[in-house]
Amino acid sequence: MERHGLVIVHTGDGKGKTTAALGLALRAWGDGLRVLILQFIKGGQRYGELDAIAALKNVRDTIEVRQCGLGFTKRDEARKPEHIKAAQETLREAKDEMLSGAWDLVILDEINYAVKFGLLDVQEVLALLQEKPSQLHLVLTGRDARPEIVEAADLVTEMHLVKHPFKKGIKAQKGIEF
């Protein structure tokens, strides 16, 4: 079967965008694809997926996750220039890795947030999509995907919030939300 690399977007106000991308990464890795996950916002904290991917990497060294961000920028306006620099560096890294031929699937986790928060310009992301090799699958996650990105994608899934335990005062649960 001939592989046609897809641009996939997971967006919306509901939970599960990164989780869906990680599930896709697991499926791809299980089928022998080489998988890279670049996290644009997350950085400095331990999340369950980091340990899970490290365990997979010990089995077969064809999956990797890199935390490239500095944490949630929305709460950190004083450090916005540092967040912009980190996002720009991650975008350059994404382009280099995408063009390297080393990966079959690249996930750009929370890149839509990076655009929303002004860390990246949407035109920079669209230019990256234009340079995507034809065989590479590329996934972009995060709320509020810009219409231009949605238009450029092959597959878009919008997670819609119906109900959330936070409304009842239940905090985020380890292993479920992080």
C-alpha positions in Angstrom: 0.0 0.0 0.0 1.3 3.4 -0.9 1.6 5.8 2.0 0.1 9.3 1.6 1.3 11.5 4.4 -1.6 13.3 6.1 -1.9 16.6 7.9 -4.1 15.9 10.9 -5.5 18.5 13.4 -6.9 17.7 16.8 -8.6 20.9 18.1 -11.7 22.0 20.1 -12.6 23.0 23.7 -12.9 19.4 24.9 -10.3 17.2 26.6 -8.4 14.6 24.6 -6.5 16.3 21.9 -3.0 15.3 23.1 -4.4 12.0 24.3 -5.7 11.2 20.8 -2.4 12.2 19.3 -0.5 9.9 21.8 -2.9 7.1 20.9 -2.1 7.6 17.3 1.6 7.6 18.1 1.2 4.3 20.0 -0.6 2.8 17.0 2.0 4.1 14.5 4.9 2.8 16.7 3.2 -0.6 17.0 3.0 -0.7 13.2 6.8 0.0 12.9 6.6 3.7 12.1 9.2 6.1 13.5 7.5 8.7 15.7 8.6 12.1 17.0 6.5 14.2 19.4 7.5 17.8 19.9 5.6 19.6 22.7 5.4 23.3 22.1 4.0 24.4 25.5 4.8 21.6 27.9 8.1 21.7 29.7 9.6 21.2 33.0 6.9 19.0 34.4 6.6 15.2 34.4 3.6 13.8 32.6 2.7 10.1 32.4 3.3 10.0 28.6 6.9 10.8 29.1 7.5 7.6 31.2 5.4 5.5 28.9 7.3 6.7 25.8 10.6 6.1 27.5 9.5 2.5 28.2 8.5 2.1 24.5 11.8 3.5 23.4 13.6 0.9 25.5 11.8 -1.8 23.4 12.4 -0.2 20.0 14.2 3.1 19.5 11.8 4.6 17.0 9.7 6.9 19.3 10.7 10.0 21.0 9.1 12.9 22.9 10.8 16.2 23.5 9.4 18.9 25.8 10.4 22.1 24.1 8.2 24.6 25.8 8.5 26.5 29.1 5.1 25.7 30.5 1.8 27.4 30.2 2.5 30.9 28.8 -1.1 32.2 29.5 0.0 32.4 33.2 3.5 33.7 32.5 3.2 37.0 30.6 6.4 38.4 32.1 8.4 35.7 30.3 6.5 35.9 27.0 9.7 36.8 25.0 11.3 33.6 26.4 8.2 31.6 25.4 8.3 33.1 21.9 12.0 32.2 21.6 11.3 28.6 22.7 8.3 28.3 20.2 10.5 29.6 17.4 13.3 27.2 18.2 10.8 24.3 18.3 9.3 25.3 15.0 12.8 25.3 13.5 13.5 21.9 15.1 10.1 20.6 13.7 11.1 21.7 10.2 14.6 20.1 10.5 13.2 16.9 11.8 10.4 16.8 9.3 12.8 17.1 6.4 15.4 14.8 7.9 13.7 11.6 6.7 14.2 10.1 10.2 10.5 10.1 11.1 7.2 8.7 9.6 5.0 10.6 12.0 5.7 13.9 13.7 3.3 15.3 16.3 3.4 19.0 17.1 1.6 19.0 20.4 0.0 22.3 21.4 1.2 24.2 18.3 -2.3 25.7 17.9 -1.9 27.2 21.4 1.5 28.6 20.3 -0.3 30.4 17.5 -3.3 31.4 19.6 -1.0 33.0 22.3 1.1 34.9 19.7 4.2 32.8 20.1 4.1 31.8 16.4 2.5 33.4 13.4 0.0 31.3 11.5 1.9 32.0 8.3 5.0 30.3 9.7 2.9 27.2 10.5 1.3 27.2 7.0 4.8 27.5 5.5 5.8 24.4 7.5 2.9 22.5 6.2 3.9 23.4 2.6 7.3 21.9 3.2 6.0 18.6 4.6 7.4 15.6 2.7 4.6 13.7 0.9 5.1 10.5 2.9 5.2 12.1 6.3 2.2 12.2 8.6 2.0 15.4 10.6 -0.3 16.0 13.6 -1.1 19.4 15.1 -2.9 19.7 18.4 -4.3 22.4 20.6 -7.5 24.5 21.0 -8.6 27.1 18.6 -6.9 25.9 15.4 -6.9 28.8 13.0 -9.2 28.4 10.0 -6.2 28.5 7.6 -4.7 25.5 9.4 -8.0 23.6 9.3 -8.3 24.4 5.6 -4.8 23.1 4.9 -5.4 19.8 6.9 -6.5 16.5 5.4 -8.2 15.3 8.6 -9.6 17.6 11.4 -11.2 16.3 14.6 -12.8 18.8 17.0 -13.2 17.6 20.6 -16.3 19.2 22.0 -16.7 19.7 25.7 -20.0 18.3 27.0 -19.2 18.0 30.7 -16.1 18.4 32.8 -15.4 17.4 36.5 -13.7 20.8 37.1 -17.2 22.3 37.1 -17.9 20.2 40.2 -14.6 21.3 41.8 -12.8 18.1 41.0 -9.1 18.8 40.1 -7.2 17.3 37.2 -6.5 13.6 37.8 -3.1 12.1 37.4 -3.0 9.5 34.7 -6.2 10.9 33.2 -5.5 14.5 32.4 -1.7 14.6 32.8 
